[in-house]
């Protein structure tokens, strides 16, 4: 297995973990209270989702298309 694909798989796993952390953060009592008052999630929760999605997408692309020969 090529190192690029291994990096892709690691990035995919990290991305999924960050998305799960963002989901768990969004379900906390304080986050739900803040979301109901302001109409949006906190910056920290939003960054978990953004970075997790970007990492998972990049990891998937690297794992699938990484250095074919």
mmCIF file of the N, C-alpha and C atoms, coordinates in Angstrom:
data_MODEL
# 
_entry.id   MODEL 
# 
loop_
_atom_site.group_PDB 
_atom_site.id 
_atom_site.type_symbol 
_atom_site.label_atom_id 
_atom_site.label_alt_id 
_atom_site.label_comp_id 
_atom_site.label_asym_id 
_atom_site.label_entity_id 
_atom_site.label_seq_id 
_atom_site.pdbx_PDB_ins_code 
_atom_site.Cartn_x 
_atom_site.Cartn_y 
_atom_site.Cartn_z 
_atom_site.occupancy 
_atom_site.B_iso_or_equiv 
_atom_site.pdbx_formal_charge 
_atom_site.auth_seq_id 
_atom_site.auth_comp_id 
_atom_site.auth_asym_id 
_atom_site.auth_atom_id 
_atom_site.pdbx_PDB_model_num 
ATOM 1   N N  . UNK A 1 1  ? 0.848   -1.166 0.000   1.00 0.00 ? 1  UNK A N  1 
ATOM 2   C CA . UNK A 1 1  ? 0.000   0.000  0.000   1.00 0.00 ? 1  UNK A CA 1 
ATOM 3   C C  . UNK A 1 1  ? 0.900   1.236  0.000   1.00 0.00 ? 1  UNK A C  1 
ATOM 4   N N  . UNK A 1 2  ? 0.558   2.203  -0.829  1.00 0.00 ? 2  UNK A N  1 
ATOM 5   C CA . UNK A 1 2  ? 1.348   3.421  -0.963  1.00 0.00 ? 2  UNK A CA 1 
ATOM 6   C C  . UNK A 1 2  ? 1.158   4.335  0.247   1.00 0.00 ? 2  UNK A C  1 
ATOM 7   N N  . UNK A 1 3  ? 2.205   5.073  0.588   1.00 0.00 ? 3  UNK A N  1 
ATOM 8   C CA . UNK A 1 3  ? 2.100   5.993  1.732   1.00 0.00 ? 3  UNK A CA 1 
ATOM 9   C C  . UNK A 1 3  ? 1.003   7.044  1.554   1.00 0.00 ? 3  UNK A C  1 
ATOM 10  N N  . UNK A 1 4  ? 0.738   7.462  0.326   1.00 0.00 ? 4  UNK A N  1 
ATOM 11  C CA . UNK A 1 4  ? -0.321  8.450  0.075   1.00 0.00 ? 4  UNK A CA 1 
ATOM 12  C C  . UNK A 1 4  ? -1.674  7.882  0.481   1.00 0.00 ? 4  UNK A C  1 
ATOM 13  N N  . UNK A 1 5  ? -1.905  6.634  0.184   1.00 0.00 ? 5  UNK A N  1 
ATOM 14  C CA . UNK A 1 5  ? -3.179  6.007  0.564   1.00 0.00 ? 5  UNK A CA 1 
ATOM 15  C C  . UNK A 1 5  ? -3.301  5.848  2.075   1.00 0.00 ? 5  UNK A C  1 
ATOM 16  N N  . UNK A 1 6  ? -2.184  5.551  2.729   1.00 0.00 ? 6  UNK A N  1 
ATOM 17  C CA . UNK A 1 6  ? -2.210  5.435  4.191   1.00 0.00 ? 6  UNK A CA 1 
ATOM 18  C C  . UNK A 1 6  ? -2.534  6.792  4.814   1.00 0.00 ? 6  UNK A C  1 
ATOM 19  N N  . UNK A 1 7  ? -1.912  7.864  4.299   1.00 0.00 ? 7  UNK A N  1 
ATOM 20  C CA . UNK A 1 7  ? -2.210  9.206  4.775   1.00 0.00 ? 7  UNK A CA 1 
ATOM 21  C C  . UNK A 1 7  ? -3.682  9.529  4.537   1.00 0.00 ? 7  UNK A C  1 
ATOM 22  N N  . UNK A 1 8  ? -4.207  9.111  3.396   1.00 0.00 ? 8  UNK A N  1 
ATOM 23  C CA . UNK A 1 8  ? -5.619  9.330  3.096   1.00 0.00 ? 8  UNK A CA 1 
ATOM 24  C C  . UNK A 1 8  ? -6.536  8.629  4.074   1.00 0.00 ? 8  UNK A C  1 
ATOM 25  N N  . UNK A 1 9  ? -6.206  7.401  4.423   1.00 0.00 ? 9  UNK A N  1 
ATOM 26  C CA . UNK A 1 9  ? -7.026  6.661  5.379   1.00 0.00 ? 9  UNK A CA 1 
ATOM 27  C C  . UNK A 1 9  ? -6.970  7.299  6.772   1.00 0.00 ? 9  UNK A C  1 
ATOM 28  N N  . UNK A 1 10 ? -5.784  7.762  7.154   1.00 0.00 ? 10 UNK A N  1 
ATOM 29  C CA . UNK A 1 10 ? -5.651  8.434  8.456   1.00 0.00 ? 10 UNK A CA 1 
ATOM 30  C C  . UNK A 1 10 ? -6.475  9.716  8.461   1.00 0.00 ? 10 UNK A C  1 
ATOM 31  N N  . UNK A 1 11 ? -6.395  10.499 7.384   1.00 0.00 ? 11 UNK A N  1 
ATOM 32  C CA . UNK A 1 11 ? -7.167  11.744 7.295   1.00 0.00 ? 11 UNK A CA 1 
ATOM 33  C C  . UNK A 1 11 ? -8.670  11.454 7.315   1.00 0.00 ? 11 UNK A C  1 
ATOM 34  N N  . UNK A 1 12 ? -9.076  10.377 6.670   1.00 0.00 ? 12 UNK A N  1 
ATOM 35  C CA . UNK A 1 12 ? -10.483 9.988  6.673   1.00 0.00 ? 12 UNK A CA 1 
ATOM 36  C C  . UNK A 1 12 ? -10.956 9.648  8.084   1.00 0.00 ? 12 UNK A C  1 
ATOM 37  N N  . UNK A 1 13 ? -10.167 8.891  8.808   1.00 0.00 ? 13 UNK A N  1 
ATOM 38  C CA . UNK A 1 13 ? -10.525 8.514  10.177  1.00 0.00 ? 13 UNK A CA 1 
ATOM 39  C C  . UNK A 1 13 ? -10.567 9.747  11.084  1.00 0.00 ? 13 UNK A C  1 
ATOM 40  N N  . UNK A 1 14 ? -9.570  10.628 10.949  1.00 0.00 ? 14 UNK A N  1 
ATOM 41  C CA . UNK A 1 14 ? -9.551  11.854 11.753  1.00 0.00 ? 14 UNK A CA 1 
ATOM 42  C C  . UNK A 1 14 ? -10.779 12.706 11.442  1.00 0.00 ? 14 UNK A C  1 
ATOM 43  N N  . UNK A 1 15 ? -11.139 12.801 10.160  1.00 0.00 ? 15 UNK A N  1 
ATOM 44  C CA . UNK A 1 15 ? -12.308 13.572 9.771   1.00 0.00 ? 15 UNK A CA 1 
ATOM 45  C C  . UNK A 1 15 ? -13.591 13.024 10.370  1.00 0.00 ? 15 UNK A C  1 
ATOM 46  N N  . UNK A 1 16 ? -13.740 11.729 10.352  1.00 0.00 ? 16 UNK A N  1 
ATOM 47  C CA . UNK A 1 16 ? -14.941 11.109 10.926  1.00 0.00 ? 16 UNK A CA 1 
ATOM 48  C C  . UNK A 1 16 ? -14.982 11.337 12.434  1.00 0.00 ? 16 UNK A C  1 
ATOM 49  N N  . UNK A 1 17 ? -13.829 11.237 13.096  1.00 0.00 ? 17 UNK A N  1 
ATOM 50  C CA . UNK A 1 17 ? -13.784 11.483 14.536  1.00 0.00 ? 17 UNK A CA 1 
ATOM 51  C C  . UNK A 1 17 ? -14.166 12.921 14.849  1.00 0.00 ? 17 UNK A C  1 
ATOM 52  N N  . UNK A 1 18 ? -13.680 13.883 14.054  1.00 0.00 ? 18 UNK A N  1 
ATOM 53  C CA . UNK A 1 18 ? -14.030 15.280 14.283  1.00 0.00 ? 18 UNK A CA 1 
ATOM 54  C C  . UNK A 1 18 ? -15.514 15.544 14.054  1.00 0.00 ? 18 UNK A C  1 
ATOM 55  N N  . UNK A 1 19 ? -16.089 14.905 13.055  1.00 0.00 ? 19 UNK A N  1 
ATOM 56  C CA . UNK A 1 19 ? -17.525 15.061 12.814  1.00 0.00 ? 19 UNK A CA 1 
ATOM 57  C C  . UNK A 1 19 ? -18.323 14.498 13.993  1.00 0.00 ? 19 UNK A C  1 
ATOM 58  N N  . UNK A 1 20 ? -17.902 13.366 14.515  1.00 0.00 ? 20 UNK A N  1 
ATOM 59  C CA . UNK A 1 20 ? -18.576 12.781 15.669  1.00 0.00 ? 20 UNK A CA 1 
ATOM 60  C C  . UNK A 1 20 ? -18.429 13.689 16.894  1.00 0.00 ? 20 UNK A C  1 
ATOM 61  N N  . UNK A 1 21 ? -17.241 14.263 17.085  1.00 0.00 ? 21 UNK A N  1 
ATOM 62  C CA . UNK A 1 21 ? -17.042 15.193 18.193  1.00 0.00 ? 21 UNK A CA 1 
ATOM 63  C C  . UNK A 1 21 ? -17.925 16.428 18.030  1.00 0.00 ? 21 UNK A C  1 
ATOM 64  N N  . UNK A 1 22 ? -18.055 16.917 16.803  1.00 0.00 ? 22 UNK A N  1 
ATOM 65  C CA . UNK A 1 22 ? -18.930 18.059 16.554  1.00 0.00 ? 22 UNK A CA 1 
ATOM 66  C C  . UNK A 1 22 ? -20.380 17.730 16.832  1.00 0.00 ? 22 UNK A C  1 
ATOM 67  N N  . UNK A 1 23 ? -20.798 16.531 16.438  1.00 0.00 ? 23 UNK A N  1 
ATOM 68  C CA . UNK A 1 23 ? -22.174 16.113 16.707  1.00 0.00 ? 23 UNK A CA 1 
ATOM 69  C C  . UNK A 1 23 ? -22.420 16.019 18.206  1.00 0.00 ? 23 UNK A C  1 
ATOM 70  N N  . UNK A 1 24 ? -21.476 15.403 18.931  1.00 0.00 ? 24 UNK A N  1 
ATOM 71  C CA . UNK A 1 24 ? -21.632 15.290 20.386  1.00 0.00 ? 24 UNK A CA 1 
ATOM 72  C C  . UNK A 1 24 ? -21.654 16.664 21.047  1.00 0.00 ? 24 UNK A C  1 
ATOM 73  N N  . UNK A 1 25 ? -20.819 17.574 20.565  1.00 0.00 ? 25 UNK A N  1 
ATOM 74  C CA . UNK A 1 25 ? -20.801 18.929 21.121  1.00 0.00 ? 25 UNK A CA 1 
ATOM 75  C C  . UNK A 1 25 ? -22.111 19.646 20.837  1.00 0.00 ? 25 UNK A C  1 
ATOM 76  N N  . UNK A 1 26 ? -22.698 19.396 19.677  1.00 0.00 ? 26 UNK A N  1 
ATOM 77  C CA . UNK A 1 26 ? -23.943 20.086 19.324  1.00 0.00 ? 26 UNK A CA 1 
ATOM 78  C C  . UNK A 1 26 ? -25.137 19.567 20.126  1.00 0.00 ? 26 UNK A C  1 
ATOM 79  N N  . UNK A 1 27 ? -25.001 18.413 20.735  1.00 0.00 ? 27 UNK A N  1 
ATOM 80  C CA . UNK A 1 27 ? -26.095 17.832 21.509  1.00 0.00 ? 27 UNK A CA 1 
ATOM 81  C C  . UNK A 1 27 ? -26.009 18.145 22.996  1.00 0.00 ? 27 UNK A C  1 
ATOM 82  N N  . UNK A 1 28 ? -24.988 18.889 23.419  1.00 0.00 ? 28 UNK A N  1 
ATOM 83  C CA . UNK A 1 28 ? -24.871 19.218 24.835  1.00 0.00 ? 28 UNK A CA 1 
ATOM 84  C C  . UNK A 1 28 ? -25.932 20.242 25.224  1.00 0.00 ? 28 UNK A C  1 
ATOM 85  N N  . UNK A 1 29 ? -26.227 20.282 26.504  1.00 0.00 ? 29 UNK A N  1 
ATOM 86  C CA . UNK A 1 29 ? -27.275 21.178 26.996  1.00 0.00 ? 29 UNK A CA 1 
ATOM 87  C C  . UNK A 1 29 ? -26.937 22.640 26.708  1.00 0.00 ? 29 UNK A C  1 
ATOM 88  N N  . UNK A 1 30 ? -25.707 23.038 27.004  1.00 0.00 ? 30 UNK A N  1 
ATOM 89  C CA . UNK A 1 30 ? -25.338 24.440 26.796  1.00 0.00 ? 30 UNK A CA 1 
ATOM 90  C C  . UNK A 1 30 ? -25.350 24.817 25.332  1.00 0.00 ? 30 UNK A C  1 
ATOM 91  N N  . UNK A 1 31 ? -24.950 23.898 24.473  1.00 0.00 ? 31 UNK A N  1 
ATOM 92  C CA . UNK A 1 31 ? -24.949 24.183 23.034  1.00 0.00 ? 31 UNK A CA 1 
ATOM 93  C C  . UNK A 1 31 ? -26.380 24.289 22.508  1.00 0.00 ? 31 UNK A C  1 
ATOM 94  N N  . UNK A 1 32 ? -27.261 23.420 22.963  1.00 0.00 ? 32 UNK A N  1 
ATOM 95  C CA . UNK A 1 32 ? -28.650 23.499 22.524  1.00 0.00 ? 32 UNK A CA 1 
ATOM 96  C C  . UNK A 1 32 ? -29.314 24.779 23.022  1.00 0.00 ? 32 UNK A C  1 
ATOM 97  N N  . UNK A 1 33 ? -28.984 25.191 24.243  1.00 0.00 ? 33 UNK A N  1 
ATOM 98  C CA . UNK A 1 33 ? -29.520 26.443 24.782  1.00 0.00 ? 33 UNK A CA 1 
ATOM 99  C C  . UNK A 1 33 ? -28.996 27.636 23.969  1.00 0.00 ? 33 UNK A C  1 
ATOM 100 N N  . UNK A 1 34 ? -27.716 27.635 23.702  1.00 0.00 ? 34 UNK A N  1 
ATOM 101 C CA . UNK A 1 34 ? -27.118 28.715 22.912  1.00 0.00 ? 34 UNK A CA 1 
ATOM 102 C C  . UNK A 1 34 ? -27.697 28.750 21.502  1.00 0.00 ? 34 UNK A C  1 
ATOM 103 N N  . UNK A 1 35 ? -27.889 27.595 20.901  1.00 0.00 ? 35 UNK A N  1 
ATOM 104 C CA . UNK A 1 35 ? -28.443 27.517 19.544  1.00 0.00 ? 35 UNK A CA 1 
ATOM 105 C C  . UNK A 1 35 ? -29.884 27.993 19.512  1.00 0.00 ? 35 UNK A C  1 
ATOM 106 N N  . UNK A 1 36 ? -30.638 27.684 20.557  1.00 0.00 ? 36 UNK A N  1 
ATOM 107 C CA . UNK A 1 36 ? -32.035 28.118 20.565  1.00 0.00 ? 36 UNK A CA 1 
ATOM 108 C C  . UNK A 1 36 ? -32.156 29.624 20.784  1.00 0.00 ? 36 UNK A C  1 
ATOM 109 N N  . UNK A 1 37 ? -31.202 30.214 21.505  1.00 0.00 ? 37 UNK A N  1 
ATOM 110 C CA . UNK A 1 37 ? -31.238 31.657 21.741  1.00 0.00 ? 37 UNK A CA 1 
ATOM 111 C C  . UNK A 1 37 ? -30.670 32.467 20.576  1.00 0.00 ? 37 UNK A C  1 
ATOM 112 N N  . UNK A 1 38 ? -29.570 31.986 19.996  1.00 0.00 ? 38 UNK A N  1 
ATOM 113 C CA . UNK A 1 38 ? -28.900 32.752 18.935  1.00 0.00 ? 38 UNK A CA 1 
ATOM 114 C C  . UNK A 1 38 ? -29.259 32.266 17.537  1.00 0.00 ? 38 UNK A C  1 
ATOM 115 N N  . UNK A 1 39 ? -29.712 31.038 17.426  1.00 0.00 ? 39 UNK A N  1 
ATOM 116 C CA . UNK A 1 39 ? -30.058 30.491 16.120  1.00 0.00 ? 39 UNK A CA 1 
ATOM 117 C C  . UNK A 1 39 ? -28.897 29.865 15.385  1.00 0.00 ? 39 UNK A C  1 
ATOM 118 N N  . UNK A 1 40 ? -27.745 29.721 16.064  1.00 0.00 ? 40 UNK A N  1 
ATOM 119 C CA . UNK A 1 40 ? -26.604 29.081 15.417  1.00 0.00 ? 40 UNK A CA 1 
ATOM 120 C C  . UNK A 1 40 ? -25.748 28.394 16.470  1.00 0.00 ? 40 UNK A C  1 
ATOM 121 N N  . UNK A 1 41 ? -24.891 27.483 15.997  1.00 0.00 ? 41 UNK A N  1 
ATOM 122 C CA . UNK A 1 41 ? -23.991 26.772 16.898  1.00 0.00 ? 41 UNK A CA 1 
ATOM 123 C C  . UNK A 1 41 ? -22.815 27.669 17.270  1.00 0.00 ? 41 UNK A C  1 
ATOM 124 N N  . UNK A 1 42 ? -22.095 27.273 18.312  1.00 0.00 ? 42 UNK A N  1 
ATOM 125 C CA . UNK A 1 42 ? -20.914 28.032 18.703  1.00 0.00 ? 42 UNK A CA 1 
ATOM 126 C C  . UNK A 1 42 ? -19.825 27.853 17.644  1.00 0.00 ? 42 UNK A C  1 
ATOM 127 N N  . UNK A 1 43 ? -18.833 28.714 17.684  1.00 0.00 ? 43 UNK A N  1 
ATOM 128 C CA . UNK A 1 43 ? -17.746 28.650 16.711  1.00 0.00 ? 43 UNK A CA 1 
ATOM 129 C C  . UNK A 1 43 ? -16.979 27.336 16.809  1.00 0.00 ? 43 UNK A C  1 
ATOM 130 N N  . UNK A 1 44 ? -16.771 26.857 18.020  1.00 0.00 ? 44 UNK A N  1 
ATOM 131 C CA . UNK A 1 44 ? -16.029 25.620 18.213  1.00 0.00 ? 44 UNK A CA 1 
ATOM 132 C C  . UNK A 1 44 ? -16.741 24.431 17.553  1.00 0.00 ? 44 UNK A C  1 
ATOM 133 N N  . UNK A 1 45 ? -18.025 24.325 17.764  1.00 0.00 ? 45 UNK A N  1 
ATOM 134 C CA . UNK A 1 45 ? -18.792 23.237 17.159  1.00 0.00 ? 45 UNK A CA 1 
ATOM 135 C C  . UNK A 1 45 ? -18.795 23.347 15.639  1.00 0.00 ? 45 UNK A C  1 
ATOM 136 N N  . UNK A 1 46 ? -18.940 24.554 15.134  1.00 0.00 ? 46 UNK A N  1 
ATOM 137 C CA . UNK A 1 46 ? -18.931 24.759 13.692  1.00 0.00 ? 46 UNK A CA 1 
ATOM 138 C C  . UNK A 1 46 ? -17.592 24.348 13.096  1.00 0.00 ? 46 UNK A C  1 
ATOM 139 N N  . UNK A 1 47 ? -16.490 24.679 13.771  1.00 0.00 ? 47 UNK A N  1 
ATOM 140 C CA . UNK A 1 47 ? -15.169 24.295 13.263  1.00 0.00 ? 47 UNK A CA 1 
ATOM 141 C C  . UNK A 1 47 ? -14.966 22.789 13.283  1.00 0.00 ? 47 UNK A C  1 
ATOM 142 N N  . UNK A 1 48 ? -15.515 22.095 14.273  1.00 0.00 ? 48 UNK A N  1 
ATOM 143 C CA . UNK A 1 48 ? -15.445 20.629 14.268  1.00 0.00 ? 48 UNK A CA 1 
ATOM 144 C C  . UNK A 1 48 ? -16.067 20.083 12.990  1.00 0.00 ? 48 UNK A C  1 
ATOM 145 N N  . UNK A 1 49 ? -17.241 20.582 12.632  1.00 0.00 ? 49 UNK A N  1 
ATOM 146 C CA . UNK A 1 49 ? -17.919 20.101 11.432  1.00 0.00 ? 49 UNK A CA 1 
ATOM 147 C C  . UNK A 1 49 ? -17.155 20.466 10.157  1.00 0.00 ? 49 UNK A C  1 
ATOM 148 N N  . UNK A 1 50 ? -16.670 21.698 10.057  1.00 0.00 ? 50 UNK A N  1 
ATOM 149 C CA . UNK A 1 50 ? -15.979 22.144 8.844   1.00 0.00 ? 50 UNK A CA 1 
ATOM 150 C C  . UNK A 1 50 ? -14.670 21.383 8.636   1.00 0.00 ? 50 UNK A C  1 
ATOM 151 N N  . UNK A 1 51 ? -13.841 21.334 9.675   1.00 0.00 ? 51 UNK A N  1 
ATOM 152 C CA . UNK A 1 51 ? -12.548 20.659 9.540   1.00 0.00 ? 51 UNK A CA 1 
ATOM 153 C C  . UNK A 1 51 ? -12.736 19.156 9.385   1.00 0.00 ? 51 UNK A C  1 
ATOM 154 N N  . UNK A 1 52 ? -13.713 18.593 10.081  1.00 0.00 ? 52 UNK A N  1 
ATOM 155 C CA . UNK A 1 52 ? -13.985 17.165 9.941   1.00 0.00 ? 52 UNK A CA 1 
ATOM 156 C C  . UNK A 1 52 ? -14.438 16.801 8.539   1.00 0.00 ? 52 UNK A C  1 
ATOM 157 N N  . UNK A 1 53 ? -15.320 17.599 7.955   1.00 0.00 ? 53 UNK A N  1 
ATOM 158 C CA . UNK A 1 53 ? -15.790 17.325 6.599   1.00 0.00 ? 53 UNK A CA 1 
ATOM 159 C C  . UNK A 1 53 ? -14.666 17.489 5.583   1.00 0.00 ? 53 UNK A C  1 
ATOM 160 N N  . UNK A 1 54 ? -13.847 18.519 5.756   1.00 0.00 ? 54 UNK A N  1 
ATOM 161 C CA . UNK A 1 54 ? -12.730 18.734 4.829   1.00 0.00 ? 54 UNK A CA 1 
ATOM 162 C C  . UNK A 1 54 ? -11.714 17.597 4.930   1.00 0.00 ? 54 UNK A C  1 
ATOM 163 N N  . UNK A 1 55 ? -11.399 17.185 6.139   1.00 0.00 ? 55 UNK A N  1 
ATOM 164 C CA . UNK A 1 55 ? -10.442 16.104 6.340   1.00 0.00 ? 55 UNK A CA 1 
ATOM 165 C C  . UNK A 1 55 ? -10.974 14.780 5.797   1.00 0.00 ? 55 UNK A C  1 
ATOM 166 N N  . UNK A 1 56 ? -12.237 14.500 6.045   1.00 0.00 ? 56 UNK A N  1 
ATOM 167 C CA . UNK A 1 56 ? -12.830 13.253 5.548   1.00 0.00 ? 56 UNK A CA 1 
ATOM 168 C C  . UNK A 1 56 ? -12.872 13.242 4.022   1.00 0.00 ? 56 UNK A C  1 
ATOM 169 N N  . UNK A 1 57 ? -13.203 14.371 3.415   1.00 0.00 ? 57 UNK A N  1 
ATOM 170 C CA . UNK A 1 57 ? -13.246 14.443 1.951   1.00 0.00 ? 57 UNK A CA 1 
ATOM 171 C C  . UNK A 1 57 ? -11.856 14.269 1.358   1.00 0.00 ? 57 UNK A C  1 
ATOM 172 N N  . UNK A 1 58 ? -10.876 14.981 1.895   1.00 0.00 ? 58 UNK A N  1 
ATOM 173 C CA . UNK A 1 58 ? -9.511  14.860 1.405   1.00 0.00 ? 58 UNK A CA 1 
ATOM 174 C C  . UNK A 1 58 ? -8.992  13.445 1.602   1.00 0.00 ? 58 UNK A C  1 
ATOM 175 N N  . UNK A 1 59 ? -9.257  12.878 2.772   1.00 0.00 ? 59 UNK A N  1 
ATOM 176 C CA . UNK A 1 59 ? -8.817  11.514 3.042   1.00 0.00 ? 59 UNK A CA 1 
ATOM 177 C C  . UNK A 1 59 ? -9.435  10.501 2.097   1.00 0.00 ? 59 UNK A C  1 
ATOM 178 N N  . UNK A 1 60 ? -10.715 10.662 1.804   1.00 0.00 ? 60 UNK A N  1 
ATOM 179 C CA . UNK A 1 60 ? -11.376 9.746  0.873   1.00 0.00 ? 60 UNK A CA 1 
ATOM 180 C C  . UNK A 1 60 ? -10.783 9.864  -0.524  1.00 0.00 ? 60 UNK A C  1 
ATOM 181 N N  . UNK A 1 61 ? -10.546 11.093 -0.960  1.00 0.00 ? 61 UNK A N  1 
ATOM 182 C CA . UNK A 1 61 ? -9.953  11.291 -2.284  1.00 0.00 ? 61 UNK A CA 1 
ATOM 183 C C  . UNK A 1 61 ? -8.545  10.715 -2.363  1.00 0.00 ? 61 UNK A C  1 
ATOM 184 N N  . UNK A 1 62 ? -7.747  10.935 -1.342  1.00 0.00 ? 62 UNK A N  1 
ATOM 185 C CA . UNK A 1 62 ? -6.390  10.381 -1.343  1.00 0.00 ? 62 UNK A CA 1 
ATOM 186 C C  . UNK A 1 62 ? -6.407  8.856  -1.276  1.00 0.00 ? 62 UNK A C  1 
ATOM 187 N N  . UNK A 1 63 ? -7.305  8.292  -0.499  1.00 0.00 ? 63 UNK A N  1 
ATOM 188 C CA . UNK A 1 63 ? -7.369  6.838  -0.368  1.00 0.00 ? 63 UNK A CA 1 
ATOM 189 C C  . UNK A 1 63 ? -7.818  6.180  -1.664  1.00 0.00 ? 63 UNK A C  1 
ATOM 190 N N  . UNK A 1 64 ? -8.709  6.821  -2.389  1.00 0.00 ? 64 UNK A N  1 
ATOM 191 C CA . UNK A 1 64 ? -9.230  6.228  -3.617  1.00 0.00 ? 64 UNK A CA 1 
ATOM 192 C C  . UNK A 1 64 ? -8.318  6.500  -4.810  1.00 0.00 ? 64 UNK A C  1 
ATOM 193 N N  . UNK A 1 65 ? -7.883  7.747  -4.937  1.00 0.00 ? 65 UNK A N  1 
ATOM 194 C CA . UNK A 1 65 ? -7.131  8.135  -6.133  1.00 0.00 ? 65 UNK A CA 1 
ATOM 195 C C  . UNK A 1 65 ? -5.642  8.339  -5.871  1.00 0.00 ? 65 UNK A C  1 
ATOM 196 N N  . UNK A 1 66 ? -5.167  8.032  -4.704  1.00 0.00 ? 66 UNK A N  1 
ATOM 197 C CA . UNK A 1 66 ? -3.770  8.303  -4.362  1.00 0.00 ? 66 UNK A CA 1 
ATOM 198 C C  . UNK A 1 66 ? -2.785  7.415  -5.086  1.00 0.00 ? 66 UNK A C  1 
ATOM 199 N N  . UNK A 1 67 ? -1.966  7.988  -5.917  1.00 0.00 ? 67 UNK A N  1 
ATOM 200 C CA . UNK A 1 67 ? -0.835  7.399  -6.613  1.00 0.00 ? 67 UNK A CA 1 
ATOM 201 C C  . UNK A 1 67 ? -1.130  6.023  -7.234  1.00 0.00 ? 67 UNK A C  1 
ATOM 202 N N  . UNK A 1 68 ? -1.930  6.045  -8.260  1.00 0.00 ? 68 UNK A N  1 
ATOM 203 C CA . UNK A 1 68 ? -2.201  4.803  -9.009  1.00 0.00 ? 68 UNK A CA 1 
ATOM 204 C C  . UNK A 1 68 ? -1.083  4.558  -10.000 1.00 0.00 ? 68 UNK A C  1 
ATOM 205 N N  . UNK A 1 69 ? -0.716  3.286  -10.183 1.00 0.00 ? 69 UNK A N  1 
ATOM 206 C CA . UNK A 1 69 ? 0.311   2.931  -11.169 1.00 0.00 ? 69 UNK A CA 1 
ATOM 207 C C  . UNK A 1 69 ? -0.117  1.737  -11.958 1.00 0.00 ? 69 UNK A C  1 
# 
